[in-house]
């Protein structure tokens, strides 16, 4: 028989295996990746929410400092510092633990969780005394530097070791 007359056809290769529909293993991998991403986003948002009071308080401290530099009213500045510190600590810790504290007990509580006590020293005493000074007393900006540094450290440090 003549080979040219034999009805042969070329070889036909099967189609390449496509990506779709995905195998069940890929669906599991996608689901695990989505769950992991959702957990990371949730953790980030919770951490950011815990730091919101701290960021707001530090911004308010910066605003108070800028206002003091403009007006040079040390009495109003120290009153604002004291009020800011009280409000922020009420946001950081339980109300019944903080709200009734005054004087030396308040200063001791403010020193809690700090690396070194800043409020039971001269800076804390100034924080208690400055708002009640007569307006005629001249208060220099240098007297307030250590008070502002102590307040900034207290605002930036979480209470009870919570980040």
DSSP file (Angstrom, degrees, kcal/mol; ACC not computed):
  #  RESIDUE AA STRUCTURE BP1 BP2  ACC     N-H-->O    O-->H-N    N-H-->O    O-->H-N    TCO  KAPPA ALPHA  PHI   PSI    X-CA   Y-CA   Z-CA
    1    1 A X              0   0    0      0, 0.0     2,-0.4     0, 0.0     5,-0.1   0.000 360.0 360.0 360.0 143.4    0.0    0.0    0.0
    2    2 A X    >   -     0   0    0      1,-0.1     3,-1.5     2,-0.0     4,-0.5  -0.621 360.0-144.5 -78.7 124.6    1.1    3.4   -0.9
    3    3 A X  G >  S+     0   0    0     -2,-0.4     3,-0.6     1,-0.3    -1,-0.1   0.741  96.9  62.1 -63.8 -21.5    1.9    5.4    2.3
    4    4 A X  G 3  S+     0   0    0      1,-0.2    -1,-0.3     3,-0.1     4,-0.1   0.711 101.2  52.2 -76.2 -19.2    0.6    8.6    0.8
    5    5 A X  G <  S+     0   0    0     -3,-1.5     2,-0.3     2,-0.1    -1,-0.2   0.521  80.3 106.9 -96.2  -5.6   -2.8    7.2    0.5
    6    6 A X  S <  S-     0   0    0     -3,-0.6     2,-2.2    -4,-0.5    -3,-0.0  -0.589  77.9-124.2 -73.3 131.4   -3.2    6.1    4.0
    7    7 A X        +     0   0    0     -2,-0.3     2,-0.3     2,-0.0    -1,-0.1  -0.452  51.6 156.2 -79.7  73.6   -5.6    8.4    5.8
    8    8 A X        -     0   0    0     -2,-2.2     2,-0.3    -4,-0.1    -2,-0.0  -0.746  25.3-157.0 -98.8 146.4   -3.3    9.6    8.7
    9    9 A X        -     0   0    0     -2,-0.3     3,-0.1     1,-0.1    -2,-0.0  -0.812  27.9 -92.9-116.4 161.1   -3.7   12.8   10.5
   10   10 A X        -     0   0    0     -2,-0.3     2,-0.2     1,-0.1    -1,-0.1  -0.269  52.8 -89.5 -66.7 159.3   -1.2   14.8   12.5
   11   11 A X        -     0   0    0      1,-0.0     2,-0.6     0, 0.0    -1,-0.1  -0.495  37.9-147.6 -69.3 137.6   -1.0   14.2   16.2
   12   12 A X        -     0   0    0     -2,-0.2     2,-0.2    -3,-0.1    -1,-0.0  -0.945   8.4-150.6-110.4 117.7   -3.3   16.4   18.3
   13   13 A X        -     0   0    0     -2,-0.6     3,-0.1     1,-0.1     2,-0.0  -0.579  25.9-106.0 -83.8 149.2   -2.0   17.4   21.7
   14   14 A X        -     0   0    0     -2,-0.2    -1,-0.1     1,-0.1     3,-0.1  -0.316  44.9 -89.3 -69.5 159.1   -4.5   18.0   24.5
   15   15 A X        -     0   0    0      1,-0.1    -1,-0.1     3,-0.0     2,-0.1  -0.303  50.0 -95.3 -65.5 151.6   -5.2   21.6   25.5
   16   16 A X        -     0   0    0      1,-0.1     2,-0.4    -3,-0.1    -1,-0.1  -0.384  44.4-101.7 -66.8 146.9   -3.1   23.1   28.3
   17   17 A X        -     0   0    0     -3,-0.1    -1,-0.1    -2,-0.1     2,-0.1  -0.579  44.4-141.0 -72.0 125.2   -4.5   22.8   31.8
   18   18 A X        -     0   0    0     -2,-0.4    -1,-0.1     2,-0.2    -3,-0.0  -0.301  15.4-120.1 -86.1 169.2   -6.0   26.3   32.6
   19   19 A X  S    S+     0   0    0     -2,-0.1     2,-0.4     3,-0.1     4,-0.1   0.750  78.5 106.2 -77.3 -24.6   -5.9   28.1   35.9
   20   20 A X        +     0   0    0      2,-0.1    -2,-0.2     1,-0.1     2,-0.1  -0.896  67.1  33.8-113.4 136.8   -9.7   28.3   36.1
   21   21 A X  S    S-     0   0    0     -2,-0.4    -1,-0.1     1,-0.0     2,-0.1   0.548  95.7-131.5 -75.0 149.2  -11.5   26.7   37.9
   22   22 A X        -     0   0    0     -2,-0.1    -2,-0.1     1,-0.1     2,-0.1  -0.344  19.3-109.0 -71.3 149.2   -9.0   26.7   40.7
   23   23 A X    >>  -     0   0    0     -4,-0.1     4,-1.4     1,-0.1     3,-0.9  -0.402  32.5-108.2 -71.5 155.0   -8.2   23.4   42.5
   24   24 A X  H 3> S+     0   0    0      1,-0.3     4,-1.8     2,-0.2     5,-0.1   0.816 117.3  61.9 -57.7 -32.0   -9.6   23.1   46.1
   25   25 A X  H 3> S+     0   0    0      1,-0.2     4,-2.1     2,-0.2    -1,-0.3   0.880 101.7  51.5 -62.8 -37.7   -6.1   23.5   47.6
   26   26 A X  H <> S+     0   0    0     -3,-0.9     4,-2.7     1,-0.2    -1,-0.2   0.876 106.0  54.5 -66.8 -36.9   -5.8   27.0   46.1
   27   27 A X  H  X S+     0   0    0     -4,-1.4     4,-2.4     2,-0.2    -1,-0.2   0.890 108.2  49.8 -63.4 -37.8   -9.2   28.0   47.6
   28   28 A X  H  X S+     0   0    0     -4,-1.8     4,-2.6     2,-0.2    -2,-0.2   0.924 111.0  49.0 -64.9 -44.1   -7.9   26.9   51.0
   29   29 A X  H  X S+     0   0    0     -4,-2.1     4,-2.3     1,-0.2    -2,-0.2   0.918 112.3  48.2 -62.3 -43.6   -4.7   29.0   50.5
   30   30 A X  H  X S+     0   0    0     -4,-2.7     4,-2.4     2,-0.2    -1,-0.2   0.910 111.8  49.7 -63.3 -42.6   -6.7   32.0   49.4
   31   31 A X  H  X S+     0   0    0     -4,-2.4     4,-2.4     2,-0.2    -2,-0.2   0.917 111.8  47.7 -63.6 -43.6   -9.1   31.6   52.4
   32   32 A X  H  X S+     0   0    0     -4,-2.6     4,-2.6     2,-0.2    -1,-0.2   0.896 112.1  49.8 -64.5 -40.0   -6.1   31.4   54.9
   33   33 A X  H  X S+     0   0    0     -4,-2.3     4,-2.5    -5,-0.2    -2,-0.2   0.906 111.3  49.0 -64.9 -41.0   -4.4   34.4   53.3
   34   34 A X  H  X S+     0   0    0     -4,-2.4     4,-2.4     2,-0.2    -2,-0.2   0.906 112.4  47.9 -65.4 -41.6   -7.6   36.4   53.6
   35   35 A X  H  X S+     0   0    0     -4,-2.4     4,-2.2     2,-0.2    -2,-0.2   0.921 112.8  49.0 -64.7 -43.6   -8.1   35.4   57.2
   36   36 A X  H  X S+     0   0    0     -4,-2.6     4,-2.2     2,-0.2    -2,-0.2   0.909 112.0  48.2 -62.2 -42.8   -4.5   36.3   58.0
   37   37 A X  H  X S+     0   0    0     -4,-2.5     4,-2.5     2,-0.2    -1,-0.2   0.899 110.7  51.3 -64.7 -41.1   -4.8   39.7   56.3
   38   38 A X  H  X S+     0   0    0     -4,-2.4     4,-2.4     1,-0.2    -2,-0.2   0.890 110.0  49.9 -63.9 -39.1   -8.0   40.4   58.2
   39   39 A X  H  X S+     0   0    0     -4,-2.2     4,-2.5     2,-0.2    -2,-0.2   0.904 111.1  49.1 -65.7 -41.1   -6.3   39.5   61.5
   40   40 A X  H  X S+     0   0    0     -4,-2.2     4,-2.4     2,-0.2    -2,-0.2   0.920 112.3  47.5 -64.5 -43.8   -3.4   41.8   60.7
   41   41 A X  H  X S+     0   0    0     -4,-2.5     4,-2.5     2,-0.2    -2,-0.2   0.916 112.7  49.5 -63.9 -43.0   -5.7   44.7   59.7
   42   42 A X  H  X S+     0   0    0     -4,-2.4     4,-2.4     2,-0.2    -2,-0.2   0.920 111.5  48.8 -62.3 -44.4   -7.8   44.2   62.9
   43   43 A X  H  X S+     0   0    0     -4,-2.5     4,-2.4     1,-0.2    -2,-0.2   0.914 112.1  49.2 -61.9 -43.7   -4.6   44.1   65.1
   44   44 A X  H  X S+     0   0    0     -4,-2.4     4,-2.5     1,-0.2    -2,-0.2   0.922 111.8  48.0 -61.7 -45.2   -3.3   47.3   63.4
   45   45 A X  H  X S+     0   0    0     -4,-2.5     4,-2.2     2,-0.2    -2,-0.2   0.879 112.1  49.2 -66.7 -37.6   -6.6   49.2   63.9
   46   46 A X  H  X S+     0   0    0     -4,-2.4     4,-2.2     2,-0.2    -1,-0.2   0.915 112.4  47.9 -66.5 -41.9   -6.9   48.1   67.5
   47   47 A X  H  X S+     0   0    0     -4,-2.4     4,-1.4     1,-0.2    -2,-0.2   0.903 112.5  49.2 -64.9 -40.2   -3.3   49.3   68.2
   48   48 A X  H  < S+     0   0    0     -4,-2.5     4,-0.4     1,-0.2    -1,-0.2   0.892 109.8  51.3 -66.2 -39.2   -4.0   52.5   66.4
   49   49 A X  H >X S+     0   0    0     -4,-2.2     3,-0.9     1,-0.2     4,-0.5   0.883 107.0  53.7 -66.1 -38.1   -7.1   53.1   68.4
   50   50 A X  H 3< S+     0   0    0     -4,-2.2     4,-0.4     1,-0.2     3,-0.3   0.839 111.5  46.3 -64.8 -31.0   -5.3   52.5   71.7
   51   51 A X  T 3X S+     0   0    0     -4,-1.4     4,-2.6     1,-0.2    -1,-0.2   0.463  87.9  90.0 -89.3  -1.2   -2.7   55.1   70.7
   52   52 A X  H <> S+     0   0    0     -3,-0.9     4,-2.6    -4,-0.4     5,-0.2   0.910  86.8  48.7 -64.4 -42.9   -5.3   57.7   69.6
   53   53 A X  H  X S+     0   0    0     -4,-0.5     4,-2.5    -3,-0.3    -1,-0.2   0.903 112.6  49.7 -63.4 -39.6   -5.6   59.3   73.0
   54   54 A X  H  > S+     0   0    0     -4,-0.4     4,-2.5     2,-0.2    -2,-0.2   0.935 112.0  46.6 -64.7 -46.8   -1.9   59.5   73.3
   55   55 A X  H  X S+     0   0    0     -4,-2.6     4,-2.0     1,-0.2    -2,-0.2   0.912 113.9  48.8 -62.2 -42.1   -1.5   61.1   69.9
   56   56 A X  H  X S+     0   0    0     -4,-2.6     4,-2.4    -5,-0.2    -1,-0.2   0.912 111.5  49.3 -64.3 -42.6   -4.3   63.6   70.6
   57   57 A X  H  X S+     0   0    0     -4,-2.5     4,-2.4     1,-0.2    -2,-0.2   0.907 110.4  49.7 -65.4 -41.7   -2.8   64.5   74.0
   58   58 A X  H  X S+     0   0    0     -4,-2.5     4,-1.9     1,-0.2    -1,-0.2   0.866 110.9  50.5 -66.2 -34.3    0.7   65.1   72.5
   59   59 A X  H  X S+     0   0    0     -4,-2.0     4,-2.3    -5,-0.2    -2,-0.2   0.901 109.9  50.1 -67.1 -40.5   -0.9   67.3   69.8
   60   60 A X  H  X S+     0   0    0     -4,-2.4     4,-2.7     2,-0.2    -2,-0.2   0.882 108.7  52.7 -64.5 -37.7   -2.7   69.3   72.5
   61   61 A X  H  X S+     0   0    0     -4,-2.4     4,-2.4     2,-0.2    -1,-0.2   0.907 109.0  49.5 -62.8 -41.3    0.6   69.7   74.4
   62   62 A X  H  X S+     0   0    0     -4,-1.9     4,-2.3     2,-0.2    -2,-0.2   0.906 111.2  49.4 -64.2 -40.7    2.2   71.0   71.2
   63   63 A X  H  X S+     0   0    0     -4,-2.3     4,-2.4     2,-0.2    -2,-0.2   0.914 110.9  49.4 -64.0 -43.2   -0.7   73.5   70.7
   64   64 A X  H  X S+     0   0    0     -4,-2.7     4,-2.4     2,-0.2    -2,-0.2   0.907 111.4  49.7 -61.7 -41.6   -0.5   74.6   74.4
   65   65 A X  H  X S+     0   0    0     -4,-2.4     4,-2.4     2,-0.2    -2,-0.2   0.911 111.0  48.7 -65.1 -42.1    3.3   75.2   74.0
   66   66 A X  H  X S+     0   0    0     -4,-2.3     4,-1.3     1,-0.2    -1,-0.2   0.896 111.6  50.0 -64.2 -39.3    2.8   77.1   70.8
   67   67 A X  H  X S+     0   0    0     -4,-2.4     4,-2.5     2,-0.2     5,-0.3   0.890 110.0  50.8 -66.3 -38.8    0.1   79.3   72.4
   68   68 A X  H  X S+     0   0    0     -4,-2.4     4,-3.0     1,-0.2    -2,-0.2   0.914 107.4  53.2 -64.0 -42.0    2.5   79.9   75.4
   69   69 A X  H  < S+     0   0    0     -4,-2.4    -1,-0.2     1,-0.2    -2,-0.2   0.812 113.7  44.3 -62.9 -28.5    5.3   81.0   73.1
   70   70 A X  H  < S+     0   0    0     -4,-1.3    -2,-0.2    -5,-0.2    -1,-0.2   0.906 129.2  21.7 -81.4 -43.7    2.9   83.5   71.5
   71   71 A X  H  < S-     0   0    0     -4,-2.5    -3,-0.2    -5,-0.1    -2,-0.2   0.692  83.5-144.8-102.0 -21.7    1.2   84.9   74.6
   72   72 A X     <  +     0   0    0     -4,-3.0     2,-1.0    -5,-0.3     3,-0.1   0.829  43.9 149.7  58.4  36.3    3.8   84.2   77.4
   73   73 A X     >  +     0   0    0     -6,-0.2     4,-2.1     1,-0.2    -1,-0.2  -0.815  20.5 179.5 -99.4  95.1    1.1   83.6   80.0
   74   74 A X  H  > S+     0   0    0     -2,-1.0     4,-2.7     1,-0.2     5,-0.2   0.825  76.8  55.2 -69.0 -32.4    2.7   81.1   82.3
   75   75 A X  H  > S+     0   0    0      2,-0.2     4,-2.1     1,-0.2    -1,-0.2   0.946 111.9  42.3 -66.9 -48.1   -0.3   80.8   84.6
   76   76 A X  H  > S+     0   0    0      2,-0.2     4,-2.4     1,-0.2    -2,-0.2   0.878 114.7  53.0 -65.0 -37.2   -2.7   79.9   81.9
   77   77 A X  H  X S+     0   0    0     -4,-2.1     4,-2.4     2,-0.2    -2,-0.2   0.930 110.1  45.8 -64.3 -46.2   -0.1   77.6   80.3
   78   78 A X  H  X S+     0   0    0     -4,-2.7     4,-2.3     2,-0.2    53,-0.2   0.868 112.4  51.6 -68.3 -34.8    0.4   75.7   83.6
   79   79 A X  H  X S+     0   0    0     -4,-2.1     4,-2.4    -5,-0.2    -1,-0.2   0.914 110.8  48.8 -64.2 -41.7   -3.3   75.5   84.1
   80   80 A X  H  X S+     0   0    0     -4,-2.4     4,-2.7     2,-0.2    -2,-0.2   0.891 110.3  51.1 -64.0 -39.9   -3.7   74.1   80.6
   81   81 A X  H  X S+     0   0    0     -4,-2.4     4,-2.6     2,-0.2    -2,-0.2   0.932 111.2  47.9 -61.1 -45.9   -0.9   71.6   81.3
   82   82 A X  H  X S+     0   0    0     -4,-2.3     4,-2.2     1,-0.2    -2,-0.2   0.918 114.0  46.1 -62.5 -44.7   -2.6   70.4   84.5
   83   83 A X  H  X S+     0   0    0     -4,-2.4     4,-2.7     2,-0.2     5,-0.2   0.907 112.8  50.2 -65.7 -41.6   -6.0   70.1   82.8
   84   84 A X  H  X S+     0   0    0     -4,-2.7     4,-2.5     1,-0.2     5,-0.2   0.915 111.0  49.4 -62.1 -43.1   -4.5   68.2   79.8
   85   85 A X  H  X S+     0   0    0     -4,-2.6     4,-2.3    -5,-0.2    -2,-0.2   0.910 112.4  47.6 -63.2 -42.9   -2.7   65.8   82.1
   86   86 A X  H  X S+     0   0    0     -4,-2.2     4,-1.9     2,-0.2    -2,-0.2   0.937 113.4  47.2 -65.0 -47.2   -5.8   65.1   84.1
   87   87 A X  H  X S+     0   0    0     -4,-2.7     4,-1.2     1,-0.2    -2,-0.2   0.913 113.9  47.7 -60.9 -43.1   -8.0   64.6   81.0
   88   88 A X  H  X S+     0   0    0     -4,-2.5     4,-1.9     1,-0.2     3,-0.3   0.903 109.8  51.1 -68.8 -40.3   -5.5   62.3   79.4
   89   89 A X  H  X S+     0   0    0     -4,-2.3     4,-2.5     1,-0.2    -1,-0.2   0.842 106.4  55.9 -67.1 -30.8   -4.9   60.2   82.5
   90   90 A X  H  < S+     0   0    0     -4,-1.9    -1,-0.2     1,-0.2    -2,-0.2   0.821 109.7  46.8 -67.1 -28.9   -8.7   59.8   82.8
   91   91 A X  H  < S+     0   0    0     -4,-1.2    -2,-0.2    -3,-0.3    -1,-0.2   0.806 115.6  46.0 -78.5 -30.0   -8.6   58.4   79.2
   92   92 A X  H  < S+     0   0    0     -4,-1.9     2,-0.2    -5,-0.1    -2,-0.2   0.865 119.0  29.1 -79.3 -38.2   -5.6   56.1   80.0
   93   93 A X  S  < S-     0   0    0     -4,-2.5     5,-0.1    -5,-0.2    67,-0.0  -0.745  98.7 -73.1-125.1 165.4   -6.8   54.6   83.3
   94   94 A X    >>  -     0   0    0     -2,-0.2     4,-1.1     1,-0.1     3,-1.0  -0.302  41.3-126.5 -60.2 141.5  -10.1   53.8   85.0
   95   95 A X  H >> S+     0   0    0      1,-0.3     4,-2.8     2,-0.2     3,-0.6   0.879 107.3  54.6 -58.7 -43.4  -12.0   56.8   86.2
   96   96 A X  H 34 S+     0   0    0      1,-0.2    -1,-0.3     2,-0.2     4,-0.2   0.727 108.0  52.0 -67.7 -19.4  -12.4   55.6   89.8
   97   97 A X  H <4 S+     0   0    0     -3,-1.0    -1,-0.2     2,-0.1    -2,-0.2   0.774 124.8  21.5 -83.0 -28.1   -8.6   55.1   90.0
   98   98 A X  H X< S+     0   0    0     -4,-1.1     3,-1.7    -3,-0.6    -2,-0.2   0.781 101.9  77.0-111.7 -36.6   -7.6   58.6   88.8
   99   99 A X  T 3< S+     0   0    0     -4,-2.8    -3,-0.1     1,-0.3    -2,-0.1   0.793  98.2  43.4 -58.7 -36.8  -10.5   61.1   89.3
  100  100 A X  T 3  S+     0   0    0     -5,-0.3    -1,-0.3    -4,-0.2     2,-0.2   0.435  85.3 115.6 -91.4   2.0  -10.2   61.7   93.1
  101  101 A X    <   +     0   0    0     -3,-1.7     2,-0.3     4,-0.1    -3,-0.0  -0.515  35.4 161.4 -78.6 136.7   -6.4   62.0   93.3
  102  102 A X    >>  -     0   0    0     -2,-0.2     4,-1.0     0, 0.0     3,-1.0  -0.947  43.5  -3.6-143.8 164.2   -4.9   65.3   94.4
  103  103 A X  H 3> S-     0   0    0     -2,-0.3     4,-2.0     1,-0.2     5,-0.2  -0.185 124.3  -5.7  59.9-136.0   -1.6   66.7   95.7
  104  104 A X  H 3> S+     0   0    0      1,-0.2     4,-2.4     2,-0.2    -1,-0.2   0.824 134.6  56.2 -65.6 -32.9    1.2   64.2   96.5
  105  105 A X  H <> S+     0   0    0     -3,-1.0     4,-2.2     2,-0.2    -1,-0.2   0.905 108.0  49.1 -65.8 -39.9   -1.0   61.2   95.8
  106  106 A X  H  X S+     0   0    0     -4,-1.0     4,-2.2     2,-0.2    -2,-0.2   0.916 111.7  48.5 -63.4 -44.1   -1.7   62.5   92.3
  107  107 A X  H  X S+     0   0    0     -4,-2.0     4,-1.5     2,-0.2    12,-0.3   0.889 110.9  50.6 -65.0 -38.9    2.0   63.2   91.7
  108  108 A X  H  X S+     0   0    0     -4,-2.4     4,-0.6     1,-0.2    -1,-0.2   0.895 110.2  50.0 -65.3 -39.0    2.9   59.7   92.9
  109  109 A X  H >< S+     0   0    0     -4,-2.2     3,-1.0     1,-0.2    -2,-0.2   0.896 107.3  54.3 -66.3 -38.3    0.3   58.2   90.6
  110  110 A X  H 3< S+     0   0    0     -4,-2.2    -1,-0.2     1,-0.2    -2,-0.2   0.835 104.5  55.3 -63.7 -31.6    1.7   60.2   87.7
  111  111 A X  H >< S+     0   0    0     -4,-1.5     3,-1.8    -5,-0.1    -1,-0.2   0.636  82.2 114.9 -75.6 -13.4    5.2   58.7   88.4
  112  112 A X  T << S+     0   0    0     -3,-1.0     3,-0.1    -4,-0.6    -3,-0.0  -0.358  84.8   8.4 -60.3 134.1    3.8   55.2   88.1
  113  113 A X  T 3  S+     0   0    0      1,-0.3    -1,-0.3    46,-0.1     2,-0.2   0.439  97.8 126.2  74.0   3.2    5.2   53.3   85.1
  114  114 A X    <   -     0   0    0     -3,-1.8    -1,-0.3     1,-0.1     3,-0.1  -0.639  68.1-125.8 -87.1 151.9    7.8   56.0   84.3
  115  115 A X  S    S+     0   0    0     -2,-0.2     2,-0.4     1,-0.2    -1,-0.1   0.920  96.9  10.0 -61.6 -44.8   11.5   55.0   84.1
  116  116 A X  S    S-     0   0    0     -3,-0.0    -1,-0.2     0, 0.0     2,-0.2  -0.996  94.6 -98.3-135.5 142.0   12.5   57.6   86.7
  117  117 A X        +     0   0    0     -2,-0.4    -6,-0.1     1,-0.2    -9,-0.1  -0.387  45.4 164.0 -63.9 126.9   10.1   59.6   88.9
  118  118 A X        +     0   0    0     -2,-0.2     6,-0.7   -11,-0.1     5,-0.4   0.637  67.6  51.7-113.3 -24.7    9.6   63.1   87.4
  119  119 A X  S    S+     0   0    0    -12,-0.3   -11,-0.1     1,-0.2     8,-0.1   0.748  99.8  58.6 -93.6 -23.9    6.6   64.4   89.2
  120  120 A X  S    S+     0   0    0    -13,-0.2    -1,-0.2     4,-0.1     2,-0.1   0.461 103.1  69.1 -83.2   1.1    7.6   63.8   92.9
  121  121 A X  S  > S-     0   0    0     -3,-0.3     4,-1.6     4,-0.0     3,-0.3  -0.090 116.9 -65.6 -96.8-157.7   10.6   66.0   92.2
  122  122 A X  H  > S+     0   0    0      1,-0.2     4,-2.3     2,-0.2     5,-0.2   0.834 129.2  60.6 -64.7 -34.4   10.7   69.8   91.6
  123  123 A X  H  > S+     0   0    0     -5,-0.4     4,-1.8     1,-0.2    -1,-0.2   0.906 106.0  47.1 -62.1 -41.6    8.8   69.5   88.2
  124  124 A X  H  > S+     0   0    0     -6,-0.7     4,-1.7    -3,-0.3    -1,-0.2   0.892 109.1  53.4 -67.3 -39.6    5.8   68.0   89.9
  125  125 A X  H  X S+     0   0    0     -4,-1.6     4,-2.2     1,-0.2    -1,-0.2   0.908 108.4  50.8 -60.6 -41.4    5.8   70.6   92.6
  126  126 A X  H  X S+     0   0    0     -4,-2.3     4,-3.0     1,-0.2     5,-0.3   0.892 105.4  56.4 -62.8 -38.5    5.8   73.3   89.9
  127  127 A X  H  X S+     0   0    0     -4,-1.8     4,-0.5     1,-0.2    -1,-0.2   0.873 112.6  41.9 -61.7 -36.3    2.9   71.6   88.2
  128  128 A X  H  < S+     0   0    0     -4,-1.7    -1,-0.2     1,-0.1    -2,-0.2   0.843 122.6  38.0 -77.4 -33.8    0.9   71.9   91.5
  129  129 A X  H >< S+     0   0    0     -4,-2.2     3,-1.4    -5,-0.2     4,-0.3   0.852  99.8  69.6 -90.2 -36.4    1.9   75.4   92.4
  130  130 A X  H >< S+     0   0    0     -4,-3.0     3,-1.5     1,-0.3   -51,-0.1   0.857  92.9  56.4 -58.2 -42.2    2.1   77.4   89.1
  131  131 A X  T 3< S+     0   0    0     -4,-0.5    -1,-0.3    -5,-0.3    -2,-0.1   0.760 110.7  47.0 -63.0 -19.1   -1.6   77.5   88.3
  132  132 A X  T <  S+     0   0    0     -3,-1.4    -1,-0.3    -4,-0.2    -2,-0.2   0.338  84.1 114.1-106.2   7.0   -2.3   79.2   91.7
  133  133 A X  S <  S-     0   0    0     -3,-1.5     2,-0.1    -4,-0.3    -3,-0.0  -0.442  78.2 -99.6 -71.6 150.5    0.5   81.8   91.6
  134  134 A X    >   -     0   0    0      1,-0.1     3,-1.8    -2,-0.1    -1,-0.1  -0.458  29.5-119.8 -67.2 145.6   -0.6   85.4   91.4
  135  135 A X  T 3  S+     0   0    0      1,-0.3    -1,-0.1    -2,-0.1   -61,-0.1   0.727 110.6  67.1 -59.4 -21.3   -0.5   86.8   87.9
  136  136 A X  T 3  S+     0   0    0      2,-0.1     2,-0.3     0, 0.0    -1,-0.3   0.741  78.8  96.2 -73.9 -20.8    2.0   89.4   89.1
  137  137 A X  S <  S-     0   0    0     -3,-1.8     2,-0.5     1,-0.1    -4,-0.0  -0.531  77.3-132.0 -70.3 128.4    4.6   86.7   89.7
  138  138 A X        -     0   0    0     -2,-0.3     2,-0.5   -64,-0.0    -2,-0.1  -0.700  21.7-168.4 -84.1 128.1    7.0   86.5   86.8
  139  139 A X        -     0   0    0     -2,-0.5   -65,-0.2     3,-0.0     2,-0.1  -0.974  13.1-142.3-117.8 121.9    7.5   82.9   85.6
  140  140 A X    >>  -     0   0    0     -2,-0.5     4,-0.7     1,-0.1     3,-0.7  -0.446  19.6-120.3 -82.5 157.9   10.3   82.4   83.2
  141  141 A X  H >> S+     0   0    0      1,-0.2     4,-0.7     2,-0.2     3,-0.5   0.795 112.1  63.9 -65.1 -27.8   10.1   79.9   80.3
  142  142 A X  H >> S+     0   0    0      1,-0.2     4,-0.6     2,-0.2     3,-0.5   0.821  95.8  57.8 -67.8 -30.0   13.1   78.1   81.7
  143  143 A X  H <4 S+     0   0    0     -3,-0.7     4,-0.4     1,-0.2    -1,-0.2   0.801 107.8  48.4 -66.9 -27.3   11.2   77.2   84.8
  144  144 A X  H <X S+     0   0    0     -4,-0.7     4,-2.8    -3,-0.5     5,-0.2   0.581  88.2  84.5 -90.3 -10.7    8.6   75.5   82.7
  145  145 A X  H <X S+     0   0    0     -4,-0.7     4,-2.2    -3,-0.5    -1,-0.2   0.927  94.3  42.5 -61.5 -46.9   11.0   73.4   80.6
  146  146 A X  H  X S+     0   0    0     -4,-0.6     4,-2.1     2,-0.2    -1,-0.2   0.832 113.6  53.5 -71.6 -29.6   11.3   70.6   83.0
  147  147 A X  H  > S+     0   0    0     -4,-0.4     4,-2.6     2,-0.2    -2,-0.2   0.937 110.7  46.1 -65.9 -46.0    7.5   70.6   83.7
  148  148 A X  H  X S+     0   0    0     -4,-2.8     4,-2.8     1,-0.2    -2,-0.2   0.895 112.2  51.5 -63.9 -39.9    6.8   70.3   80.0
  149  149 A X  H  X S+     0   0    0     -4,-2.2     4,-2.2    -5,-0.2    -1,-0.2   0.908 111.4  47.2 -63.8 -41.2    9.4   67.5   79.6
  150  150 A X  H  X S+     0   0    0     -4,-2.1     4,-2.4     2,-0.2    -2,-0.2   0.921 113.6  47.4 -65.5 -43.8    7.8   65.6   82.5
  151  151 A X  H  X S+     0   0    0     -4,-2.6     4,-2.7     2,-0.2     5,-0.2   0.915 111.5  51.3 -64.0 -42.4    4.3   66.1   81.1
  152  152 A X  H  X S+     0   0    0     -4,-2.8     4,-1.9     1,-0.2    -1,-0.2   0.912 111.2  47.7 -61.7 -42.2    5.4   65.0   77.6
  153  153 A X  H  X S+     0   0    0     -4,-2.2     4,-1.3     2,-0.2    -1,-0.2   0.912 112.7  48.9 -65.5 -40.8    7.0   61.9   79.0
  154  154 A X  H  < S+     0   0    0     -4,-2.4     3,-0.2     1,-0.2    -2,-0.2   0.904 112.2  48.1 -65.9 -40.1    3.9   61.1   81.1
  155  155 A X  H  < S+     0   0    0     -4,-2.7    -1,-0.2     1,-0.2    -2,-0.2   0.853 113.8  47.3 -67.8 -33.8    1.6   61.6   78.1
  156  156 A X  H  < S+     0   0    0     -4,-1.9     2,-0.5    -5,-0.2    -1,-0.2   0.667  98.6  80.2 -82.9 -16.9    3.8   59.4   75.9
  157  157 A X  S  < S-     0   0    0     -4,-1.3   -43,-0.1    -3,-0.2     6,-0.1  -0.805  81.4-127.4 -96.3 125.2    4.2   56.6   78.4
  158  158 A X    >   -     0   0    0     -2,-0.5     3,-0.7     1,-0.1     2,-0.4  -0.343  23.2-116.9 -67.2 150.5    1.2   54.1   78.6
  159  159 A X  G >  S+     0   0    0      1,-0.2     3,-1.0     2,-0.1   -46,-0.1  -0.737  93.6   8.7 -88.2 132.0   -0.3   53.5   82.0
  160  160 A X  G 3  S-     0   0    0     -2,-0.4    -1,-0.2     1,-0.2     3,-0.1   0.675 124.8 -71.8  76.0  17.0    0.0   49.9   83.3
  161  161 A X  G <  S+     0   0    0     -3,-0.7     2,-0.4     1,-0.3    -1,-0.2   0.580  91.3 143.1  76.1   8.3    2.3   48.8   80.5
  162  162 A X    <         0   0    0     -3,-1.0    -1,-0.3     1,-0.1    -3,-0.1  -0.706 360.0 360.0 -82.6 129.4   -0.4   48.8   77.9
  163  163 A X              0   0    0     -2,-0.4    -1,-0.1    -3,-0.1    -3,-0.1   0.498 360.0 360.0 -72.8 360.0    0.9   50.0   74.5
